[in-house]
Amino acid sequence: MSGRPHCSELLDVDPDDASEELTEVVCLESELKDGQMMEVEVGRHNVLLVRSEGIYSAIGNQCTHYGAPLSKGVLSGHRVRCPWHGACFNIQTGDLEEFPGMDCLPCHTVKVENNKVYVSVNKKAARQTKRIKSMCSRVEGVIHTILLLGGGSASLVCAETLRQENFGGRIIMVSRDNLLPYDKTRLSKVMNVESDSILLRRMEFFHKYDIEVWLLKEAMSLDTKKKKVTFDDGSVQRYDQLLISTGCRAKGLECPGKDLENVKMLETPEDARQIHVACMGCHIVIVGTSFVGMEVASYMTDKASSVTVIGSSELPYQKTLGPEIGKVTMMMLAEKDVAFYMNDNVTEVRGENGKVKEVVLKSGTVIPADVLIVGIGVIPNSEFLQGTPIAMDSKSSVIVDKCMRTNVLEVFCGGDLATFPLTMAKDQRVNIGHWQMAQAHGRVAALNMLNIPTELNSVPYYWTVLLGKNIRYTGYGEGYTDIVVKGKVEEQKFLAFYIKDDEVIAAASLNYDPAVSAVAERFAAGNVITKKEAESDDLRWLKLKLS
């Protein structure tokens, strides 16, 4: 396509600093076998040393997502996968190959002499544990415009990928939020968070790479024939290519009293802060046992006077993690005096002086409440697509192929709004609202916009935090018929395999790292894990340090 002149790379390290290197012997050649990695120190710099196919390489050891030690992760071929949240990095270049990280790792020089392995670290580069991949900025005279609707991770990664691939045209990201793209996964885990601390990129970044960001602006209609979008302020913007990643919004209650003061939903950092303040020392009720609802309950255990959770199923996470794990998470919170009312629903919210006073359940139970937090699902932000030729499913999600293309030429969709074929689920169409998948959507959309044929092959990977404990999950477990558990769920140390048709389709763990990352690597490679293999006592393939 037109509008793709090559842009010179922007280097992160000044060439004049190249001589400022620190070199140390880190190990003997015999200490590291092929296919192994180890953490080493060069000066005070934490380095991951890897030997793969006889070649040594050295990169930063801290994952650029949340700082996990990659030496405790999973090495597979030419990449290492983070043990915590599944981000992957190329061991030779340090480049990010799988999300949820945003940045690459610093790369160091290795040489072997007289059976000794030397690593040289550039002092200036090593002061930073993250490296932004080389990107270009806009080229004067190139009018090709790519419009990104939505200010989340799919749009951000799409914009960055376009610049990394030397797209020199105009990029416009439009968000109805009043904030630059931020880490939404933090909102239910650290609710008193300052907005500035969770921004994924600062405004200087967008200025540097000529990515326009329009805030507090919402798309109202789309004309795919004329290639233009009309916004809520009456303005109109034409495009050459379009990414729709407007996401979803929280679904509210449909019952008397739903509009009372202190009925809250968690969507933005401001919502999180308001909930944090409103709940201190109060009686709170949470409707919904999704990951967000349970994380909020966990967060509030030492802040609210009482915490009550209402769930429509028998156990939390029943469809996703299964009854055994649901029961344990319930017990974990119950030990912190969280009360549960399961198999029930809210039928009325009673108030006094305009504020919540009581929550009435279908069972007839009446629960005192100062604050009611609603987390019962989401609604796709796709109303503005009604009347367009863009194909949507029965739930108003946008249907795309593996290249994130809609049925309309030059219109792409990604993030929570997209329904897409999942490779590891035999191309079953799915809608997955995971942070990491939205990022992958953005990258794949950008590459295909630039006529670089790329299919989505990412394996879903997500995590939740309860009382400081991390439950990790990979795969797509819908429709599982059996669970194989290693360890003991009741002791909060386990690995669960979800089985369908005698194959593992998903895995979840608590205190069993890096097992879920090892499973994710098997899925990513397209290798089947059989039920027999899951049931075996030989777990060496999981890279666990078994005694």
C-alpha positions as CSV (number, residue, x, y, z in Angstrom):
1,M,0.0,0.0,0.0
2,S,1.1,3.6,-0.4
3,G,2.3,5.8,2.5
4,R,5.0,3.5,3.9
5,P,8.3,5.2,3.2
6,H,11.2,3.9,5.3
7,C,12.1,5.9,8.4
8,S,15.5,6.0,10.0
9,E,15.6,4.1,13.3
10,L,15.7,6.0,16.6
11,L,18.4,4.5,18.8
12,D,17.9,4.4,22.6
13,V,21.6,4.5,23.4
14,D,24.0,7.3,22.3
15,P,26.8,5.8,20.2
16,D,29.3,7.9,22.3
17,D,28.4,5.8,25.3
18,A,29.3,2.5,23.6
19,S,32.8,2.5,25.1
20,E,31.3,2.7,28.6
21,E,31.2,-1.1,29.0
22,L,31.6,-3.3,32.0
23,T,32.9,-6.8,31.3
24,E,32.9,-9.7,33.7
25,V,33.4,-13.4,33.8
26,V,30.0,-14.8,34.7
27,C,30.5,-18.6,34.6
28,L,32.6,-21.4,33.1
29,E,31.5,-22.7,29.7
30,S,30.8,-26.1,31.3
31,E,28.4,-24.6,33.9
32,L,25.6,-23.9,31.3
33,K,24.4,-26.7,29.1
34,D,22.5,-26.3,25.8
35,G,18.9,-25.3,26.4
36,Q,19.6,-23.9,29.8
37,M,19.6,-20.4,31.3
38,M,20.8,-18.8,34.5
39,E,20.7,-15.4,36.3
40,V,24.1,-13.7,36.5
41,E,25.3,-10.4,37.9
42,V,27.5,-8.0,35.9
43,G,28.4,-5.2,38.3
44,R,25.1,-4.6,39.9
45,H,23.2,-5.4,36.7
46,N,20.8,-8.4,36.7
47,V,21.4,-10.4,33.4
48,L,19.8,-13.5,31.9
49,L,22.5,-15.7,30.3
50,V,21.1,-18.3,27.9
51,R,22.7,-21.1,25.8
52,S,20.7,-22.3,22.9
53,E,21.9,-24.4,20.0
54,G,25.4,-23.9,21.2
55,I,25.2,-20.1,21.1
56,Y,25.3,-17.9,24.2
57,S,23.2,-14.8,24.5
58,A,22.5,-12.3,27.4
59,I,19.5,-10.1,27.9
60,G,17.9,-8.3,30.9
61,N,16.5,-10.7,33.4
62,Q,13.5,-8.6,34.6
63,C,10.3,-9.0,32.6
64,T,9.3,-5.6,31.3
65,H,5.7,-6.1,32.4
66,Y,5.9,-6.4,36.2
67,G,9.6,-7.3,36.8
68,A,9.4,-11.0,37.2
69,P,12.8,-12.9,37.1
70,L,12.9,-14.5,33.6
71,S,15.5,-17.0,34.9
72,K,12.6,-18.7,36.7
73,G,10.5,-18.8,33.5
74,V,10.4,-21.2,30.5
75,L,13.0,-21.4,27.8
76,S,11.7,-22.7,24.5
77,G,13.8,-22.4,21.3
78,H,14.8,-18.8,20.8
79,R,12.5,-17.3,23.3
80,V,11.9,-17.1,27.1
81,R,8.4,-16.9,28.6
82,C,7.8,-15.0,31.9
83,P,6.7,-17.2,34.8
84,W,4.2,-14.7,36.1
85,H,2.1,-13.4,33.2
86,G,3.4,-15.1,30.1
87,A,5.2,-12.3,28.2
88,C,7.8,-13.7,25.8
89,F,11.2,-12.3,24.7
90,N,13.6,-13.2,22.0
91,I,16.8,-14.4,23.8
92,Q,19.1,-13.1,21.1
93,T,17.6,-9.6,20.5
94,G,15.6,-9.0,23.7
95,D,12.6,-8.0,21.6
96,L,9.2,-8.6,22.9
97,E,7.4,-11.5,21.1
98,E,4.3,-12.0,23.2
99,F,2.3,-9.7,25.5
100,P,1.3,-8.5,28.2
101,G,4.6,-6.6,28.3
102,M,5.0,-3.4,26.3
103,D,8.7,-3.0,26.1
104,C,11.8,-5.0,25.0
105,L,14.8,-6.0,27.1
106,P,18.3,-4.7,26.9
107,C,20.7,-7.0,25.0
108,H,24.3,-7.6,26.1
109,T,27.4,-8.9,24.4
110,V,28.7,-12.4,25.2
111,K,32.1,-14.0,24.3
112,V,33.7,-17.2,25.3
113,E,37.5,-17.5,25.8
114,N,39.5,-20.2,27.5
115,N,36.3,-21.9,28.8
116,K,35.2,-18.7,30.5
117,V,32.0,-16.9,29.5
118,Y,32.3,-13.1,29.5
119,V,29.3,-10.7,29.4
120,S,29.7,-7.0,28.5
121,V,27.1,-4.5,29.7
122,N,26.7,-1.0,28.4
123,K,26.5,1.0,31.6
124,K,24.0,3.6,30.3
125,A,21.8,1.0,28.6
126,A,21.8,-1.2,31.7
127,R,20.5,1.5,33.9
128,Q,17.2,0.9,32.2
129,T,15.5,-2.5,32.5
130,K,13.3,-1.7,29.5
131,R,14.0,-0.8,25.9
132,I,11.5,0.8,23.5
133,K,11.7,-0.9,20.1
134,S,13.0,1.4,17.3
135,M,10.2,3.5,15.9
136,C,9.8,6.1,13.3
137,S,7.7,9.3,13.3
138,R,5.5,10.8,10.6
139,V,7.0,11.6,7.2
140,E,6.1,15.0,5.7
141,G,3.8,14.7,2.7
142,V,2.4,11.2,3.5
143,I,-1.4,11.7,3.9
144,H,-2.4,8.1,4.4
145,T,-4.5,8.1,7.6
146,I,-5.1,5.3,10.0
147,L,-7.8,6.0,12.6
148,L,-7.9,4.0,15.8
149,L,-11.2,4.1,17.7
150,G,-10.7,3.4,21.4
151,G,-8.0,4.3,23.8
152,G,-7.1,0.9,25.2
153,S,-4.3,-1.6,24.7
154,A,-5.3,-2.8,21.3
155,S,-5.2,0.7,19.8
156,L,-1.9,1.6,21.6
157,V,-0.1,-1.6,20.4
158,C,-1.5,-1.0,16.9
159,A,-0.1,2.5,16.8
160,E,3.3,1.4,18.1
161,T,3.5,-1.5,15.7
162,L,2.7,0.8,12.8
163,R,5.6,3.1,13.7
164,Q,7.9,0.1,14.4
165,E,7.2,-1.1,10.9
166,N,8.1,2.3,9.5
167,F,4.6,3.6,8.6
168,G,5.1,7.2,8.0
169,G,1.5,8.3,7.6
170,R,-0.9,9.9,10.1
171,I,-2.1,7.9,13.1
172,I,-5.0,9.2,15.2
173,M,-6.1,7.4,18.4
174,V,-9.5,8.5,19.7
175,S,-10.7,7.8,23.3
176,R,-13.8,8.7,25.2
177,D,-11.7,8.6,28.4
178,N,-10.0,11.6,29.8
179,L,-6.7,9.6,30.2
180,L,-4.0,8.3,28.0
181,P,-4.0,4.4,27.7
182,Y,-3.5,2.9,31.1
183,D,-3.1,-0.6,32.7
184,K,-6.7,-1.5,33.4
185,T,-5.8,-4.7,35.1
186,R,-4.6,-2.8,38.1
187,L,-7.9,-1.1,38.9
188,S,-9.5,-4.0,40.9
189,K,-6.2,-4.9,42.6
190,V,-4.9,-1.5,43.8
191,M,-8.0,0.7,44.0
192,N,-6.5,3.8,45.4
193,V,-4.1,4.0,42.5
194,E,-3.0,7.3,41.0
195,S,-3.8,7.6,37.4
196,D,-0.4,8.8,36.5
197,S,1.2,5.7,38.0
198,I,-0.6,3.3,35.6
199,L,-0.2,5.1,32.3
200,L,1.3,2.8,29.7
201,R,2.9,5.7,27.8
202,R,3.2,9.4,28.6
203,M,2.3,12.3,26.3
204,E,5.9,12.9,25.5
205,F,6.0,9.4,23.9
206,F,3.0,10.2,21.6
207,H,4.5,13.5,20.6
208,K,7.9,12.0,19.9
209,Y,6.5,9.4,17.5
210,D,3.7,11.6,16.0
211,I,0.8,9.6,17.3
212,E,-2.2,12.0,17.7
213,V,-4.4,11.3,20.7
214,W,-7.9,12.7,21.0
215,L,-9.4,12.4,24.4
216,L,-13.0,12.8,25.6
217,K,-14.3,12.1,22.1
218,E,-16.7,9.3,21.1
219,A,-17.6,7.9,17.7
220,M,-21.3,8.2,17.0
221,S,-21.6,6.9,13.5
222,L,-19.5,5.3,10.7
223,D,-19.8,5.6,7.0
224,T,-17.7,2.8,5.5
225,K,-18.4,3.9,1.9
226,K,-17.1,7.5,2.4
227,K,-14.6,6.2,5.0
228,K,-15.5,8.7,7.6
229,V,-16.4,8.8,11.3
230,T,-18.7,11.3,13.0
231,F,-18.0,12.1,16.6
232,D,-20.2,13.3,19.5
233,D,-18.9,16.9,19.2
234,G,-20.1,17.0,15.6
235,S,-16.6,16.7,14.1
236,V,-15.9,14.3,11.2
237,Q,-12.7,12.5,10.4
238,R,-11.9,10.5,7.2
239,Y,-9.6,7.5,7.2
240,D,-7.8,5.2,4.8
241,Q,-7.8,2.3,7.3
242,L,-9.7,1.9,10.5
243,L,-9.3,-0.1,13.7
244,I,-12.4,-0.4,15.9
245,S,-11.4,-1.2,19.5
246,T,-14.0,0.6,21.5
247,G,-14.3,-2.2,24.0
248,C,-17.1,-2.8,26.4
249,R,-18.7,-1.0,29.3
250,A,-20.0,-2.3,32.6
251,K,-23.5,-3.7,32.7
252,G,-25.7,-2.2,35.4
253,L,-28.5,-3.7,37.5
254,E,-32.1,-3.7,36.2
255,C,-34.1,-3.4,39.4
256,P,-35.7,-0.7,41.6
257,G,-33.1,1.4,43.3
258,K,-30.3,0.8,40.7
259,D,-29.7,4.6,40.4
260,L,-29.3,5.3,44.1
261,E,-26.1,7.1,45.3
262,N,-23.3,4.7,46.2
263,V,-24.3,2.1,43.6
264,K,-20.9,1.8,41.9
265,M,-19.4,0.2,38.8
266,L,-15.6,-0.1,38.2
267,E,-14.5,1.2,34.8
268,T,-11.9,3.9,35.3
269,P,-9.2,4.9,37.8
270,E,-11.5,7.6,39.1
271,D,-14.2,4.9,39.8
272,A,-11.6,2.9,41.6
273,R,-10.6,5.8,43.8
274,Q,-14.2,6.7,44.6
275,I,-15.0,3.1,45.5
276,H,-11.9,3.0,47.7
277,V,-12.9,6.1,49.6
278,A,-16.6,5.2,49.8
279,C,-16.0,1.7,51.3
280,M,-13.6,2.6,54.1
281,G,-15.1,1.4,57.3
282,C,-18.5,0.7,55.6
283,H,-20.7,-2.2,54.9
284,I,-20.2,-3.1,51.3
285,V,-22.0,-5.6,49.0
286,I,-20.5,-6.8,45.7
287,V,-22.8,-8.3,43.1
288,G,-20.9,-10.7,40.8
289,T,-18.2,-13.4,41.3
290,S,-16.2,-12.7,38.2
291,F,-12.5,-12.0,38.5
292,V,-13.1,-8.3,39.1
293,G,-15.8,-8.8,41.7
294,M,-13.6,-11.3,43.6
295,E,-10.6,-9.1,43.4
296,V,-12.5,-6.1,44.8
297,A,-13.8,-8.3,47.7
298,S,-10.2,-9.4,48.4
299,Y,-8.9,-5.8,48.3
300,M,-11.6,-4.6,50.7
301,T,-11.2,-7.3,53.4
302,D,-9.0,-5.1,55.6
303,K,-10.7,-1.8,54.7
304,A,-14.5,-2.2,54.9
305,S,-16.5,-3.0,58.1
306,S,-18.1,-5.9,56.3
307,V,-17.9,-7.5,52.8
308,T,-20.7,-9.5,51.2
309,V,-20.6,-11.1,47.8
310,I,-23.6,-12.1,45.8
311,G,-23.2,-14.7,43.0
312,S,-25.7,-16.1,40.6
313,S,-23.9,-19.5,40.4
314,E,-23.2,-22.1,43.0
315,L,-19.5,-21.1,43.3
316,P,-17.2,-18.3,42.1
317,Y,-15.5,-18.9,38.7
318,Q,-17.6,-22.1,38.3
319,K,-17.6,-22.0,34.5
320,T,-13.9,-21.0,34.1
321,L,-11.9,-22.5,36.9
322,G,-14.2,-25.2,38.0
323,P,-15.9,-26.1,41.3
324,E,-12.8,-27.2,43.2
325,I,-10.9,-24.0,42.7
326,G,-14.1,-21.9,43.1
327,K,-14.6,-23.5,46.5
328,V,-11.1,-22.8,47.6
329,T,-11.2,-19.1,46.6
330,M,-14.5,-18.8,48.4
331,M,-12.9,-20.4,51.5
332,M,-9.9,-18.0,51.3
333,L,-12.1,-15.0,51.4
334,A,-14.5,-16.5,54.0
335,E,-11.5,-16.8,56.3
336,K,-11.3,-13.0,56.0
337,D,-14.9,-12.8,57.1
338,V,-16.3,-12.2,53.6
339,A,-19.9,-13.5,53.5
340,F,-21.3,-15.2,50.4
341,Y,-24.8,-15.5,49.1
342,M,-24.7,-17.8,46.1
343,N,-27.4,-19.0,43.7
344,D,-29.1,-15.7,44.3
345,N,-29.7,-12.3,42.6
346,V,-30.5,-8.7,43.6
347,T,-34.2,-7.8,43.1
348,E,-34.3,-4.4,44.8
349,V,-31.9,-1.8,46.2
350,R,-33.5,0.1,49.0
351,G,-32.3,3.6,50.0
352,E,-32.6,6.3,52.5
353,N,-32.0,10.0,51.7
354,G,-31.1,8.9,48.2
355,K,-28.3,6.6,49.3
356,V,-28.1,2.8,49.4
357,K,-29.3,1.3,52.7
358,E,-30.3,-2.3,52.0
359,V,-30.0,-4.9,49.2
360,V,-32.9,-7.3,48.8
361,L,-32.2,-10.7,47.2
362,K,-34.5,-13.0,45.3
363,S,-34.3,-15.5,48.2
364,G,-35.8,-12.8,50.4
365,T,-32.6,-12.1,52.3
366,V,-32.1,-8.4,53.1
367,I,-28.5,-7.2,53.5
368,P,-27.5,-3.9,55.1
369,A,-25.3,-1.9,52.7
370,D,-23.6,1.5,52.6
371,V,-22.1,0.8,49.2
372,L,-23.2,-1.6,46.4
373,I,-20.5,-2.5,43.8
374,V,-21.9,-4.1,40.6
375,G,-19.8,-6.4,38.5
376,I,-22.2,-8.6,36.5
377,G,-20.9,-8.4,33.0
378,V,-20.3,-6.1,30.1
379,I,-22.1,-4.5,27.1
380,P,-20.2,-4.1,23.8
381,N,-19.6,-0.4,22.7
382,S,-20.9,-1.1,19.2
383,E,-24.1,0.9,19.0
384,F,-22.5,3.3,16.5
385,L,-22.0,0.4,14.1
386,Q,-25.7,-0.3,13.8
387,G,-26.8,0.3,10.2
388,T,-23.3,-0.2,8.8
389,P,-22.4,-3.3,6.7
390,I,-20.0,-4.5,9.4
391,A,-20.9,-8.0,10.5
392,M,-21.7,-8.6,14.2
393,D,-22.8,-11.6,16.1
394,S,-25.9,-12.0,18.3
395,K,-24.2,-10.4,21.2
396,S,-23.2,-7.3,19.2
397,S,-19.5,-8.2,19.0
398,V,-17.7,-7.6,15.7
399,I,-16.8,-10.7,13.7
400,V,-13.2,-10.8,12.4
401,D,-10.9,-13.3,10.8
402,K,-7.4,-14.3,12.0
403,C,-6.0,-11.1,10.5
404,M,-8.4,-9.0,12.6
405,R,-10.2,-8.0,9.4
406,T,-13.9,-7.4,9.4
407,N,-16.1,-8.1,6.3
408,V,-15.5,-4.5,5.2
409,L,-12.3,-3.7,3.3
410,E,-9.8,-1.7,5.3
411,V,-11.8,-2.0,8.5
412,F,-10.3,-4.0,11.4
413,C,-11.4,-4.7,14.9
414,G,-9.6,-5.8,18.1
415,G,-9.9,-6.1,21.8
416,D,-13.0,-7.0,23.9
417,L,-15.3,-6.0,21.0
418,A,-13.9,-8.7,18.6
419,T,-15.1,-12.2,18.1
420,F,-12.3,-14.1,16.4
421,P,-11.1,-17.6,15.5
422,L,-8.8,-19.0,18.2
423,T,-6.1,-21.2,16.8
424,M,-5.6,-23.4,19.8
425,A,-9.4,-24.0,20.0
426,K,-9.4,-25.4,16.4
427,D,-10.5,-22.0,15.1
428,Q,-13.6,-21.8,17.2
429,R,-15.0,-18.2,17.2
430,V,-14.5,-16.8,20.7
431,N,-14.7,-13.5,22.5
432,I,-12.0,-13.1,25.1
433,G,-11.7,-10.0,27.2
434,H,-8.1,-10.5,28.3
435,W,-5.6,-7.7,28.4
436,Q,-2.9,-9.8,26.6
437,M,-5.2,-10.8,23.8
438,A,-6.3,-7.2,23.1
439,Q,-2.6,-6.3,22.7
440,A,-2.0,-9.2,20.3
441,H,-5.1,-8.1,18.3
442,G,-3.6,-4.6,17.9
443,R,-0.3,-5.9,16.7
444,V,-1.8,-8.3,14.2
445,A,-4.2,-5.6,12.9
446,A,-1.3,-3.2,12.3
447,L,0.8,-5.7,10.4
448,N,-2.1,-6.6,8.1
449,M,-2.9,-2.9,7.6
450,L,0.7,-2.7,6.2
451,N,0.2,-5.8,3.9
452,I,2.4,-7.9,6.1
453,P,0.3,-11.1,6.2
454,T,0.0,-12.2,9.9
455,E,-2.4,-14.4,11.6
456,L,-3.4,-14.3,15.3
457,N,-1.8,-17.3,17.0
458,S,-1.5,-16.0,20.6
459,V,-2.5,-18.3,23.4
460,P,-4.8,-16.7,26.0
461,Y,-3.0,-16.1,29.3
462,Y,-4.5,-14.2,32.3
463,W,-4.1,-13.9,36.1
464,T,-6.0,-12.9,39.1
465,V,-4.9,-11.8,42.6
466,L,-6.7,-12.8,45.8
467,L,-5.2,-11.9,49.2
468,G,-1.8,-11.5,47.6
469,K,-1.9,-14.9,45.9
470,N,-1.7,-15.2,42.2
471,I,-3.9,-17.6,40.2
472,R,-2.6,-18.0,36.6
473,Y,-4.5,-19.4,33.7
474,T,-3.8,-20.2,30.1
475,G,-5.7,-21.7,27.2
476,Y,-9.4,-21.8,26.5
477,G,-11.3,-24.1,28.8
478,E,-14.9,-23.6,27.7
479,G,-16.7,-27.0,27.4
480,Y,-14.1,-28.9,29.5
481,T,-15.5,-32.2,30.8
482,D,-12.8,-33.3,33.3
483,I,-10.2,-31.7,35.5
484,V,-6.8,-33.3,36.5
485,V,-5.3,-31.7,39.6
486,K,-1.7,-31.8,40.7
487,G,-0.9,-30.8,44.3
488,K,-3.7,-30.0,46.7
489,V,-6.3,-27.3,46.0
490,E,-7.2,-27.0,49.7
491,E,-3.5,-26.2,50.6
492,Q,-3.5,-23.5,48.0
493,K,-0.7,-25.1,46.0
494,F,-2.0,-26.7,42.8
495,L,-1.9,-27.1,39.1
496,A,-5.2,-27.9,37.3
497,F,-5.5,-29.3,33.8
498,Y,-8.8,-28.9,32.0
499,I,-9.6,-31.8,29.7
500,K,-11.9,-32.1,26.6
501,D,-11.8,-35.0,24.2
502,D,-8.8,-36.5,26.1
503,E,-6.7,-33.4,25.5
504,V,-5.7,-30.5,27.8
505,I,-7.4,-27.3,26.6
506,A,-6.4,-25.1,29.6
507,A,-4.5,-25.0,32.8
508,A,-4.6,-23.0,36.0
509,S,-2.2,-22.8,39.0
510,L,-1.5,-21.3,42.4
511,N,2.0,-21.5,43.8
512,Y,3.1,-23.8,41.0
513,D,5.3,-21.6,38.8
514,P,6.3,-21.7,36.0
515,A,3.9,-24.6,35.1
516,V,1.2,-22.4,33.4
517,S,3.9,-20.7,31.3
518,A,5.2,-24.1,30.3
519,V,1.7,-25.2,29.3
520,A,1.3,-22.0,27.3
521,E,4.5,-22.7,25.4
522,R,3.2,-26.2,24.5
523,F,0.0,-24.7,23.3
524,A,1.8,-22.0,21.3
525,A,3.9,-24.6,19.6
526,G,0.8,-26.5,18.6
527,N,1.8,-29.5,20.6
528,V,-1.0,-31.6,22.1
529,I,-1.0,-32.4,25.8
530,T,-2.9,-35.6,26.4
531,K,-5.0,-36.5,29.4
532,K,-2.6,-39.4,30.0
533,E,0.4,-36.9,30.1
534,A,-1.5,-34.6,32.5
535,E,-2.3,-37.6,34.8
536,S,1.4,-38.8,34.8
537,D,3.6,-38.2,37.8
538,D,6.4,-37.3,35.5
539,L,6.2,-33.5,35.3
540,R,9.7,-32.7,34.0
541,W,8.3,-31.2,30.8
542,L,6.7,-28.5,33.0
543,K,10.2,-27.2,33.8
544,L,9.4,-27.5,37.5
545,K,12.3,-27.8,40.0
546,L,11.0,-31.0,41.5
547,S,12.9,-32.5,44.5
